[in-house]
Every structure is written in C-alpha cells, then in structure tokens.
Amino acid sequence: MAQLDNWLYQESTQRLLLVAPAGRGKSALLARWSQQLTTNNNLDVVFMPISLRFNTNREDNTFVILATRLAHLYRRQIPTNYANQSPQMWRGLVAEYLREPLPDGRQLLLILDGLDEAAWDVAADLLPLNLPP
C-alpha cells in the first residue's frame, strides 16, 4: 500500500496499471487501499469493480454506475433523456465529467478493478487523454 500511496501523492503520472496473475490479491489490495483513503479529506475515491460474477462487466452497467457516482461528486443531475441510451452515450458522459476537476477542489481517484473481466474491448480510449491534475 505504501507504493500505491507514493504513486498517488508523489508521482506525476495520472494513470497506474496494476498487473499480476489471477488470485494474487490485486482486488483485495485495491479494496483495502481505497478504504484507507477515505480518511483523506482532500480526496474522493470511486471504486468500480468490474466483475462477471456480479454482472458489472458489461459496458452498459459499468458506465451507468460510473456516471451516476460521478454525477453525485460533480453535483450534477443525470440528463433525463439518458434512461435508455447506448453504452457509448454513458461512456461519453463519464468522459465529460472526468475532463473537469471536482467542483470543490478535491482530487478524484478512479479505481477500475478487474478490467480483464470486461465484456467489451478495453482500449487506450477508456479514459480521456486530458485529465485535470
């Protein structure tokens, strides 16, 4: 966890990819770390488990959940016409939120756990290239 803290607080890179063989404890580590970070008053953590078992591995479910959580943090309402929109529209809404800093000056940490279980093509355009500090 100390290495994750060092990355979060000292590194200039905005993205970190944690890779290890299945069953090594990556999810447990990230869950414990995200829980530990809740004591930081200058940080909002969004932990998104992408899981086949819990049906959160589908693109539509993942991005609806992310958009809903981010709307809360950004103090916005989900547009009323989004009820039956495509996964790409929800993904675009998530990207729109992520391109802006949080309104209260807090830092946002987005943890996507289990990308290897995603039922869609995860590519370099998963997140916007230009993110706020």
N, C-alpha and C positions, 0 to 999 in steps of 0.2 A: 504494500500500500504506500510505502514511502516513495517508491519510484513513480507511482501514479500521482502522488501529491507534488513531487518535484516537477513532473511534466505540467501539471495544471498551474502551478504557481510560478514556475521559473522558466519554462521553455517558451520560445516564441512561436512554435508551430501550433496551429489550431486543431490539428487532427492527430489522432493516435489510433493505430490499429493493433489490437492485442490478439495474437495468434498462438495457438497451441493445439495439440491433438485433443480429440474428444475425451471428456472425463477427467481433465486435469484441474478443474476448479475455476475456470475463467468466469463463469456466471456467478458463482458464489463470491469470488473476489470482487467483481464489479458491484454486486448487490450490497456487500458489506461496505465497500468504499462509498457508494452513493448514500448509504445510511449514515455513515460517519460524516459526510459532507453537509448534512442537514443542519449542523451546528454553525456553519459559516453563514453569517447574516448578509454577506455580500454576494451570495451565490444561489442561484436556483438550479436544481438538478431535475432533469427529465430522464427517467429510466424507462426505456422501451424494450421489453423482452419480446423477441421475435421467435415464436415457438409453434412448431407443428402441433404439439400436444394440446395447446390452448387456443389454436386457430388464430393466432396473431401473426402468422407467417404470410398471410395473404396481403397483397399490396393495398387493397381497399381498406381492410381492417387496420393495418399499420398506420396508414396516413390519416384516416379518420380519427384514430386515437391521438396521434401526434398533433394534428391540427386543433383538436378540442383542448388538449392540455396547453398548447402554446397560446391559443386564443385567451385562455384564462390568465396566463402570465403576462401577455401583452395588453390585457384589459380591453379585449375586443370581443365582438359577437361573431359567431359563425354566420356568414350570409345565409339568409333564409332559403335562397334558391340552391343551396348545396345539398339538400336532403338526398337526392338521387343522382348525384354527379359521379362522373367516372373517377377511377383512382388517380388519373393524371391531373384532374382538377384539384383533388385533395392534396396531391403532392405539390402542385403549384402553390396552393395556399400555405403549406408548410414552408416552402422555399421563400415565399413573400415575407412571412414572419421572421424567418431566420436571417434575412438580409438586413434587418434593423436591430439596433441594440434594444434591450429591455427598457421600458419607459422610466423605470425608477433608478437606472444606472447600475443595476446589479448585473453580474456576469451570468451567462447561461451555459450550463454544461449539459449536452445531449449525449446520453449513453444508449447506443443501439446494440443490444446484446443478442447474439445468435444470428447474425446476418447470413451465416451459412445455411440456415433453415428457411430463408426467404423463398417464396414460391414465385418470385419474379426475378428478372435479370437485374442484379445489383451491379451498377457500373459507376464510373467516375462522376456521373451527374447526380448521384444520390443526394448530395447536398450542394447548395450554391457555392460557387468558387469564391466569391467575395463575401466574406462574413465580417461582421463588426469585431472589433478587438475583444 
